[in-house]
Amino acid sequence: FFFLMIRRPPRSTQSRSSAASDVYKRQESWETGGLTFGVADLMVENCVGKIALPVGLAPNFVVNEKTYVVPMSIEEPSVIAAASSAAKFIASSGEGFQARTTEPLMLGQIQLMDVHPGTAAFKIGKEKARLIEIANQACKNMVSRGGGVRELRIRTLRDDNGATGKEYLIVELLINVCESMGANVVNTICEHLAPHLLVLVGGRTGLKILSNLCVDRLAIAQFTIPLEKMGWKHLDGERVARLMIEAYDFARLDSFRATTHNKGIMNGVDAVAIATGQDWRALEAACHAYAAYKNGRYGPLTHYEVILRAEDSKPCFHGSIELPLALGTKGGVLQNNKVYANSLELLNNPTASELAQVMAAVGLAQNFAALRAMVVEGIQKGHMNLHARNVAIAAGIPESLVADAAEYMKVRGSVRRETALEFMEAHHLFHEMRSKAPGVPAVRRAESLSTFSVQVRLQHLPNPVAVHVAIESPLQTPVHLNLDGKDALQPLRLLILGTRDFTWLTGFLNQLSKLSFEHKLGEEPAVNRVNSEKLKLTAILLNLLVFNLLRATPEKTAAVFRILLSNEDTTQIHRLLGNTSKELTYGLCLFAELYRMFHFTSEQFVVDDVLRRALKTELDAVLTSLFRTGELWNEAERTGAYNIDSFLLQRRKRLSATLVLLCDAVKYRHELVTEKVLEKIHLLGEIYELEATKAREVARWQGFKEYNAYVFWLKATKRINYASEPTVKREFEALIGSRIKPLIEKLQQVEPKSVEAINRTRTLIEQYYAQAKAWSNKSDKIKPML
């Protein structure tokens, strides 16, 4: 929910949650972590970067009859959900949490050495009031706010190590630090008082420093739930309570178990501490030390028991926690990071005492949730839920599918990276083919699937555009190709990209963004913009792949396309791939899956029926042009009859401008893509295709003689020997210009301002293909390599 609010808030944000609305208003600081590199460099030495942690919201906390939405920063999944769920249960089954804090007293220690302990202690005790007054001179502002030194006490430490035993006199100051955590002010006071102690008792001073074990600064939280309301899952309340107390007893009696018990508590405490800018390392040290201090040995920080309610003697489950929490809501690092201020504002800018009460409640809720889950469901199920999510994330599963992938792995009984990838394959294949689509066979076992993956980063989008395809093929061993990776599958990359590389693909897609549909139609929702680019990427991959497949195995490529067009049973594709190399088998099956994927994406994300049909029709026209161009070329070579208009129609279609513009229209609100707009798109697309054909064919005719429209025209006009003559080139350009002119005139009738866009696009196309000659000498190498 938190992530969605940051990325794209719902229209009803204000009515749903004012806290969530406040989160969205601070979007920039949340997304950047609130910390610039410059500030980070000033905070630590030799700074080289920053590490980000997720910040999530835990609603449902009712503490002292006040409702809180608690910010928590942690990388471990399910912690926030567990705490929130427990808080909701406690609030609905009882009265929420009751919490309180003691006075915010921190302990400062001054080590005195080379003094007689008894004599020195007597002198210090006699001057106690004066020494406290001197100490308070170091914190006048704090004294004015009601804080300052409250007590001075003396302890003697003896090292009973035979003849070398030593004695130290420790002067301890109890200091009310108000709303601050207190470390700096306590250290300042200790260092200020130390010289005055030396004047009084002589000797020398050692350390002058605070103690993080603040046993006089406690936060206590508790809850009470009637036993009858403790039922959960398949167990009744009495059974759940008994099992939880037995688990608590285990921790109470065994320090090893208590360590893990308290670690779960600190999952919640630390998460709130990090989100609100507290010294979580000091909290960890204090809480674990206190777990040993209060019991005489290390034990649990929580306590559970069944009690009888005072007013009606009804049996109730009672839970409590007591933590030494030194927190601050003023000063310190809080001013360096806006995220801390945002988090505190979400909590309604609490005092240090209120923040400690909320933090204690979160620790108690976290422990309650963990114990209940373990005794009812078992450690394996509870922990495997967390582990499965981590494995899915580590395997590269997209965020939106992590939960489903985790569930899939648990059902399979195999929480491994390999199984997560199997889920990814099965998931995509299932959805791409759509179980009821004609001609699509049932999904085979996920282990038999190969995969294809590519992610392209576009300058105008915050996240990469990704295409992940599962490929059902007759290959005995699955093949997994990541097009932007650096594995050893170079022949497969060559099959898809030809003489280009991934850098070219990225650059080409970014160039296409400059040629996007010029006539702005309104809003561009992010989800549609991403799907628009995904359709473009899929169309370009299909174009390149089919072009290269035709050069390597024209008959089988044509057969696959016929099956796809006719919606026949696609298992026929596997039957025709006998005696085909692994690379070509993979490529032909990838052709089928990319084709299905384009159709599936259109069906799912293109609302308008007319636009959806236009996309599918145009894709088929582009792919058909790849076949027809070769057929027309070969027929002309055989008969000597060169029909330039027929050839030009097919040749320019391969450049896919109309298809790209139709994909561009997907990002707009569907009601704005009218039939008039589609007419403009088709006219613009045809103009751009002809402009691109003119620029491309003249620029690249020497390296790409086969199927080149300029070469075709030269042969038709019997001037192949004059191909390099500028006047001949201009004549060919004039021919295409004559085909473009009536289209522009027609477009101007429906869009008078279109000429400027066309001229700008013409310049971009000419610039692009002027740089394309570098590829021409590589073209003829592709066929033997395949």
C-alpha positions, 0 to 999 in steps of 0.5 A, spaced: 500 500 500 505 504 501 509 503 495 502 504 491 501 511 494 508 513 493 508 511 485 501 513 483 496 515 489 488 513 488 483 519 487 480 517 493 487 518 497 484 524 502 478 520 504 482 513 505 488 515 509 490 522 511 497 519 513 498 516 506 496 522 503 501 526 507 506 520 505 505 522 498 506 529 499 513 528 501 514 523 495 521 526 493 524 525 500 521 518 501 524 516 494 531 519 495 531 517 502 532 524 504 539 524 504 543 527 498 550 525 497 553 531 499 550 531 506 552 524 506 559 525 505 559 531 511 556 525 515 561 520 515 569 519 513 571 517 506 563 516 503 562 512 497 555 512 497 548 510 500 544 504 502 537 504 501 532 501 506 524 500 504 520 504 509 513 501 510 507 503 514 504 499 520 497 501 521 492 499 526 496 501 532 492 503 538 496 506 544 493 509 550 487 510 546 490 514 540 491 510 533 498 510 530 500 509 523 507 507 524 513 508 519 518 502 519 524 501 515 527 494 514 529 489 509 526 483 512 519 481 509 513 480 513 515 484 519 511 490 518 505 485 516 506 481 522 506 487 527 500 490 524 496 484 524 498 483 531 496 490 533 489 490 529 488 483 533 490 486 540 486 492 538 479 489 536 480 483 541 482 488 547 483 495 548 489 496 544 496 497 548 497 501 555 503 504 555 507 509 560 515 511 560 519 513 566 523 520 567 528 520 561 534 519 565 540 518 562 547 515 566 553 519 565 560 516 569 566 519 571 572 514 572 576 516 578 583 513 579 589 513 584 584 516 590 582 512 596 575 510 595 573 511 602 576 518 603 574 521 596 567 518 596 566 522 603 568 528 600 564 528 594 558 526 598 559 532 602 559 537 596 554 533 592 549 539 592 555 544 589 557 539 584 550 538 581 550 545 581 556 545 577 554 540 573 548 543 571 552 549 568 554 545 562 546 544 560 543 551 562 538 550 556 536 543 558 535 546 565 531 551 563 526 546 560 526 542 566 532 537 565 539 537 568 542 533 573 537 530 578 542 525 582 549 524 583 551 517 586 558 514 588 560 506 586 566 503 588 569 497 583 574 492 585 578 488 581 579 482 586 586 479 582 590 478 588 596 483 589 594 486 582 587 488 584 585 495 583 580 499 585 576 505 581 571 510 584 565 511 579 561 518 580 555 517 576 550 522 574 543 521 573 541 526 568 534 528 565 535 529 558 528 532 556 526 530 548 533 528 546 537 522 546 542 525 551 549 522 549 552 529 547 549 532 553 551 527 558 558 527 555 559 534 555 556 534 563 561 529 565 567 532 561 565 539 565 565 536 572 571 532 572 576 537 573 572 539 579 572 532 582 580 532 581 580 539 585 576 536 590 579 529 591 586 529 587 588 523 583 586 522 576 580 521 571 579 516 566 573 515 562 568 521 562 562 518 558 555 516 558 552 509 559 547 506 554 544 501 559 539 506 561 535 502 567 532 509 569 529 510 562 524 505 561 518 504 556 513 499 559 507 497 554 502 491 555 495 489 553 490 484 556 485 480 551 480 475 554 482 468 553 475 467 549 478 471 544 485 469 543 482 463 538 486 463 532 486 459 525 484 452 528 485 453 535 481 455 541 483 461 545 485 457 551 489 452 547 493 458 543 494 462 550 497 455 553 502 454 547 504 461 547 506 461 555 509 454 554 514 458 548 515 464 553 517 459 558 522 456 554 525 463 553 525 464 560 529 458 562 534 458 557 538 464 554 539 461 548 532 461 546 531 468 549 536 471 544 532 469 538 526 471 542 529 478 543 531 478 536 524 478 534 522 484 538 528 488 536 526 486 529 520 491 530 524 496 535 529 497 530 525 498 524 521 504 528 528 506 530 531 507 523 525 510 520 525 515 525 532 517 526 534 513 532 541 510 534 538 503 533 545 500 535 545 504 542 538 501 543 540 494 541 546 494 546 541 497 551 536 492 550 540 486 550 544 488 556 537 490 560 535 483 558 541 480 563 541 486 568 533 485 570 533 477 571 540 476 573 542 472 567 540 473 560 532 472 559 526 475 555 524 482 554 517 480 554 512 477 559 506 473 558 501 470 563 494 468 564 490 473 569 483 474 572 480 481 570 479 485 576 472 487 575 469 480 573 474 475 574 474 473 567 481 469 565 485 474 560 491 473 556 496 478 559 502 481 555 507 486 557 514 488 555 519 493 559 525 496 555 530 501 556 529 506 550 533 512 549 530 516 544 530 523 541 525 527 537 529 534 537 536 535 535 542 530 532 541 527 526 534 528 525 535 535 522 540 531 516 534 527 513 527 529 511 525 522 512 526 522 519 522 528 519 516 525 515 516 519 519 515 523 526 510 527 522 506 521 521 506 519 528 503 526 529 510 529 532 510 525 538 514 527 544 520 522 546 516 519 551 510 518 546 515 515 541 518 510 546 511 508 548 509 506 541 516 503 540 515 498 546 508 497 543 511 495 536 516 490 539 511 487 544 506 486 537 512 483 533 513 478 539 506 476 540 505 475 532 512 471 532 510 466 538 503 465 536 505 463 529 510 459 531 506 455 536 500 454 531 503 454 524 510 451 526 517 455 525 518 451 518 511 455 515 512 461 518 520 462 516 519 459 510 514 464 508 519 469 509 525 465 506 521 464 500 519 471 498 527 473 499 529 467 494 524 470 489 527 477 490 534 474 489 532 470 483 529 476 480 522 475 480 518 482 478 516 485 485 508 484 483 509 477 482 514 476 488 508 473 493 505 469 487 512 466 486 513 465 494 506 461 494 508 457 488 515 455 491 511 453 498 506 448 494 512 445 490 515 444 497 522 447 494 524 454 496 530 455 491 532 460 486 531 454 480 524 453 482 522 461 482 525 461 475 520 455 473 514 459 476 516 465 472 517 461 466 510 457 467 507 464 469 508 467 463 507 462 458 500 460 462 498 468 461 501 469 454 497 463 451 491 464 455 488 457 456 482 458 452 486 461 446 485 458 439 491 454 437 494 454 444 496 447 447 495 446 454 502 448 458 507 443 459 511 442 465 515 448 467 521 444 467 521 443 460 521 451 458 526 455 456 526 463 457 528 469 453 529 476 457 531 483 455 531 489 459 532 496 456 533 502 459 529 508 456 531 516 458 524 518 459 522 512 463 524 511 471 524 503 470 527 499 464 522 496 459 522 489 460 520 483 456 520 476 459 518 470 455 517 463 457 518 458 451 515 451 450 520 448 445 522 440 443 529 442 446 531 436 451 535 441 455 532 448 456 536 454 454 535 461 458 537 467 454 538 474 457 539 478 451 543 484 455 547 479 459 554 477 458 553 469 457 556 464 452 550 464 448 552 469 442 549 465 436 542 466 439 544 473 440 546 473 433 540 470 431 535 475 434 539 482 433 543 480 427 549 485 426 547 489 431 548 489 439 544 490 445 547 497 445 544 498 438 537 496 441 537 501 447 539 507 442 534 505 437 529 505 442 531 511 445 531 514 438 524 512 437 521 516 443 523 522 439 519 520 433 513 519 437 506 521 435 506 528 435 499 530 437 498 530 444 492 527 446 491 528 454 494 524 460 499 519 459 498 514 465 504 510 467 502 503 466 500 505 459 506 508 458 510 502 460 505 497 456 506 502 450 514 501 450 513 494 451 509 493 445 514 497 441 520 493 444 516 486 442 515 488 435 522 490 434 524 484 437 520 480 432 522 484 426 529 483 427 528 475 429 524 474 423 528 477 418 534 473 421 530 467 421 528 468 414 536 468 412 537 462 415 531 458 414 526 461 410 521 455 409 520 453 416 520 460 418 514 461 413 511 455 416 511 457 423 508 464 421 502 460 417 501 456 423 500 463 427 496 466 422 491 461 422 490 459 429 492 452 428 494 447 433 501 450 435 504 443 437 505 443 429 511 448 430 514 442 434 513 437 429 516 441 423 523 442 427 526 436 426 533 436 424 533 443 426 539 446 430 538 448 437 539 455 435 534 455 430 529 451 434 530 456 440 529 462 435 523 459 431 519 457 438 521 464 440 518 467 434 511 464 436 512 466 443 513 473 442 508 473 437 503 471 442 506 476 447 504 482 443 497 479 442 496 478 449 499 485 451 494 488 446 488 484 449 490 485 456 492 493 456 489 496 450 481 498 451 479 500 445 477 495 440 479 499 434 486 500 436 487 493 438 485 490 432 489 495 428 495 493 432 494 486 430 493 487 423 499 492 423 504 487 426 501 482 421 502 486 415 510 488 418 511 481 418 508 479 412 512 484 408 518 481 410 516 474 407 513 478 401 519 483 400 523 476 398 518 473 394 517 479 390 525 480 389 526 473 387 520 473 382 522 480 379 529 476 378 526 470 375 521 474 370 525 481 369 519 484 371 520 489 376 514 493 379 517 498 384 510 500 387 509 493 389 516 492 392 516 499 395 509 497 399 512 491 402 519 494 403 517 500 407 512 496 411 518 493 414 520 499 417 514 499 422 513 506 423 505 505 423 506 500 428 510 504 432 505 510 432 500 505 434 504 502 440 505 510 442 497 511 442 496 505 447 499 510 452 493 515 451 486 514 455 482 510 450 476 515 449 481 520 446 484 515 440 478 516 435 477 513 428 480 520 426 486 520 430 487 513 427 487 515 420 492 521 422 496 515 425 496 511 419 497 517 414 503 519 418 506 512 419 506 511 411 509 518 410 515 516 415 516 509 412 517 512 405 521 517 408 525 512 412 526 508 406 528 513 402 534 515 407 535 508 409 536 505 402 540 510 399 545 510 405 546 502 405 545 500 398 552 497 398 552 493 404 545 491 403 544 489 396 539 484 397 532 486 398 534 494 397 529 498 394 534 503 391 537 497 388 530 494 386 529 501 382 536 501 379 535 494 376 528 496 374 530 502 370 537 498 368 541 503 371 545 499 376 552 501 374 550 508 375 548 507 382 553 511 385 551 517 381 548 523 385 543 525 380 541 518 380 540 518 387 536 524 387 531 521 381 530 515 386 529 520 392 524 524 387 520 518 386 519 516 393 517 524 394 512 523 389 509 518 393 509 522 399 506 528 397 499 526 396 499 523 403 502 530 406 496 533 402 491 528 405 494 529 412 494 537 412 486 536 411 485 533 417 491 536 421 493 542 418 499 543 423 502 536 421 508 539 416 512 541 422 512 535 425 514 531 418 519 536 417 522 535 424 522 527 423 525 527 416 531 531 419 532 525 425 531 520 420 536 522 415 541 524 421 540 516 423 541 513 417 547 517 415 550 514 421 548 507 418 553 505 413 558 502 418 553 496 419 553 495 411 560 491 411 557 486 416 551 484 413 553 478 409 557 475 414 550 473 418 548 467 414 554 463 414 554 464 422 547 462 423 
